Amino acid sequence: MPRFMLAFIVSAFAWATAWAEAPKPAPKVVAEADSFADLVHKLHTQKVKFPNSLKDTPLRTLKEQLEREFEITFVVREDLFKLQDQADGEIMDRKFKLDTNLSGIPLEAFLRLALQDIKATFLVRKHYIEITTWEAAVAHSDDLVIAQILKEGNPEAKLFSVRDFIRDTPLVSTVVKNRPFEHAVGELADTYGFTVVVAVQAVDLSKTNVSARLMNVPFPTALEVLALNAGLKVVRRDNTFIVTTAEHAANMKTKSLKPAKK
């Protein structure tokens, strides 16, 4: 056999062997969609475009419109509303009395305001928004005072206590991914309408990156969780939350316990 033919055969065999043994490229890994993160992002950033006031609009109609506009599934807990045996009729047919145009505000704020008008509220689930009773939402709180009222109070006291809690203590649902504490908390304060002050003693630690997934957590608890991740403490003064160092927080509490001088 001629030499050049032999060399050609050997080269072809070596190339075929190398091609056969070459590692195949690894399949691309497609990251799974984070349904909860997408849902809370819509709640906090997308705004409602409701052309008129909600007055005389049944919940059924509003639910259908919001599902079309935001591509979010809303689940109404009709079973829980029936257990309340209220005189306002079936929850899906309950009409809003609110004669205010809420168009242009973020979906989360819209739901909080609108649903209070029909004695309802909402919880954020992984894949959908659950419209439910005040009592079901309050069950997510660790507030000892309201727990005692719900356990022992008369019906009227329970109604007002639950209503006030829903109005004053919104449940936070959010995803924080490796963001400076000061930025994450500032965004939450703006979204839920609270005053949060970072004390001068905590300025350096407030730049610490934090991460958290919070689902239906009362605002004070959500703030405490994020502060803990940054090595900080929260002291509440009326409607203001002060974020500071553990040492400064202890000093503040000690001073507040001292009797006032006569």
N, C-alpha and C positions, 0 to 999 in steps of 0.2 A: 504494500500500500504506500502510495507517495507520502512523503513527510508532511506536506502542507495539508493533505486530507486528514492525516492522523492528528495534527495540531488543531485543525478546525473541529474535529469530533470531540477532542478532549476539552477544548474551550467551551463548546456548546454544552457538554455534559456538566462542566463546572458552573456555568451560568444558570442552567436549569436547576441544579442542586441548590445553589445559593438562593434562587428565587423561591424555591419550594420551602426552604428553611427560614426565610426572612420572616420576622415577627409581624403579625397582622396588627394594624393600628387599633388601639383600644377604642371601643365604641364610646361615642360621646354620651356623657352623663347629663341628662336634662334635670335640672333642679325642680323639685316638686313645688307647685304653687302654694304659697302660704295664704290660705283662705281667710284666716282670722286677721292677718296683717292687712290684706286687701280690704276687708270689710271695715275695719276701724279707720283705715285711710279715707275711704269714701265718707264715713260718718263725719270725720273731722274737717275734710277739705272741700267736699262737693256741696254746692248750695241749692236750696230748693227753689223751684220756679213755679210757684202756685199763683195763678193770675189774680185770684180774688181772695177775700177773707174765707175762713173755714166755716162760717156760720151756716147752720142747717145742712152741712155736708155729713153724710153718714160715714162711719169708720170704713165700711166696706169700699166705698168709692175712693177714699184717700189711700187705702192700702193698695188698691189696683193701680192707681196713678203712680205712687212711689215705686212700686215694683217695676213698672214700665220705664220710669225715668232713670232709676239708678241700677237696674238689673240686680236687685237684692230681693231675697225671699223673706217675706214677713209671715210669721206664724202667730196667730192669735189664739191664746189659751182660753178658748170659750168655756172649757170645763171648769176652770178656776172662777171665772166670772159668774157662772151659774151657781156655784157653791155659795157665793155672797148673797144670793137671793135679793138683789137690789131692785128698786122699783123703776129703774131707768130702762128696762127692756133688754132685749138681746144685745150683746156688746157689738156685734157687726152692724146693727141698725142704729146704734146710739149716735146721735147727731151732736156736732160741736156747737157750742154757744159763742165761742170766741169770735168776735167781730173785728179782727185785726188782720191785716195782710202781713204774713210772715215770710213772704217771698224774699229771697236774697240772703237768708241766714243759713249757716251750715246745717246739714241734715241732723246731726246729733242735738244741737240746740233746738231745732224745729220740733223734733220728737219729744224732747223733755217738756217744752212749753205746750204743745198741742195736746198731748195725751193727758196731761193733768186736767185739762178741761172736761174730759169724760171719765175722770177718776180711774185712770190707767197709767201705766208707765211701760218701760221696755228694758229688756236684758239683752246683752250681746252674746250670741252663741258662736261657735266656730264657723258655721256656714250660713247663719241666718239671724234675723232680728226677731226676738220673741216679745210680743205685746202681751203684757200680763197685769196682774193686780198689784196694788200698792203693797199689800201684805207679802206677796211672793218676793218682791224686790227688797223689802225691809229684812227679810230672812237672811240676806247676804251681809247684813251689818253685824258688827260685834258691839254695838252700843248697848251698854247694860241698862241705861235708864229706859230707853224705849222698849227693851225686852221685858222689863218689869211691868211697864204700862200695858203691853200687849197681853201679858199673863194675868194681870189682876185688875186692870182698869175697866171702867164701865164702857159700853159701846161708843158713847159720844167722845169720851177721852181718847179711846183708841183711834177713832176716825181722825180727830184733829192732830193727834201725835204722829200718825202715819203720814198724813197729808203734809205736815210741816217737815218731816224727815225727808220725804221725797223731794220737796221743794228746795230744802237747804243743804242736803247732802247727796249730790249726784254720785252715781256709781261710775267709776273710771274704767274704761276699757282702752288699752293702748299697747303698742309694742315699741320699746326703746332698745335700740341696738347700738351699743358702744358709743354713746353720745356724752358730751360733758354734762355733768349733773345740772349746772346752772341753766343750760339751754333746754334740757328735757323738762325741768321743773317750770321754767318760764313759759314754755309752750302749754303745759298742763294748766297752769294758773290762768292763762288767757282763755283757753278752751272752756274751762269750767267756771270761770268768773270768781276766782279767789285771789286774795292778796298774799303773796309769799315774799318775805324779805330775807335776804342772805346777810347775816351779821358780818361785820368787818372781821371778826375772829375766824370766820369760815371761808373767806375769799379764796384762799389757796386750795383747800379741799373741794370747794365747789366746782373746780375745773376737772375733777376726777371723772373719768369715763364710767358710765353705768349702763347696765342692760337689764331689761325686765319685760315679762309678758304679763300684763294685768288684765283680768277679765272680771268685770262687775265688782270692783273693789271700791268701798267708800273713799272719797277724796282724801280725808286725813290719813287713812291707812296707806293709800297709794303713795302719798308724800313721805310717810315714815319709811316705807320699804326702799324707796329710791335714796333717801337720806342715809339709811343704814348701809347701803351699798357704797356710799361715798365716805363712810366713817363719820357721819354727822348725826345730829339730833334735831328734833322739831319741838318747839315750845309754842303753844297756842295762847294768844292773847285776844279774847273776843273773836272777831272775824279775821284776825291776822295770824298767819303762821310764820314764825321766826325760825330760820334754819341756822344752826350754830354748832360749835364744838361741844363735845360731851361735858367738858369742864365748865364752859360758859353756861350751858343749859342747866347744870346742877346749881350753879350760883344764882341763876335767875329764879329757879324754883325755891331755893332757900330764902331769898329776899322776899318772895311773894308770900311765904308762910309767916314771916315776922309780923307781929301785931303793929298796927299803925300807932305812931306816937301821939299822945293826947296833948 
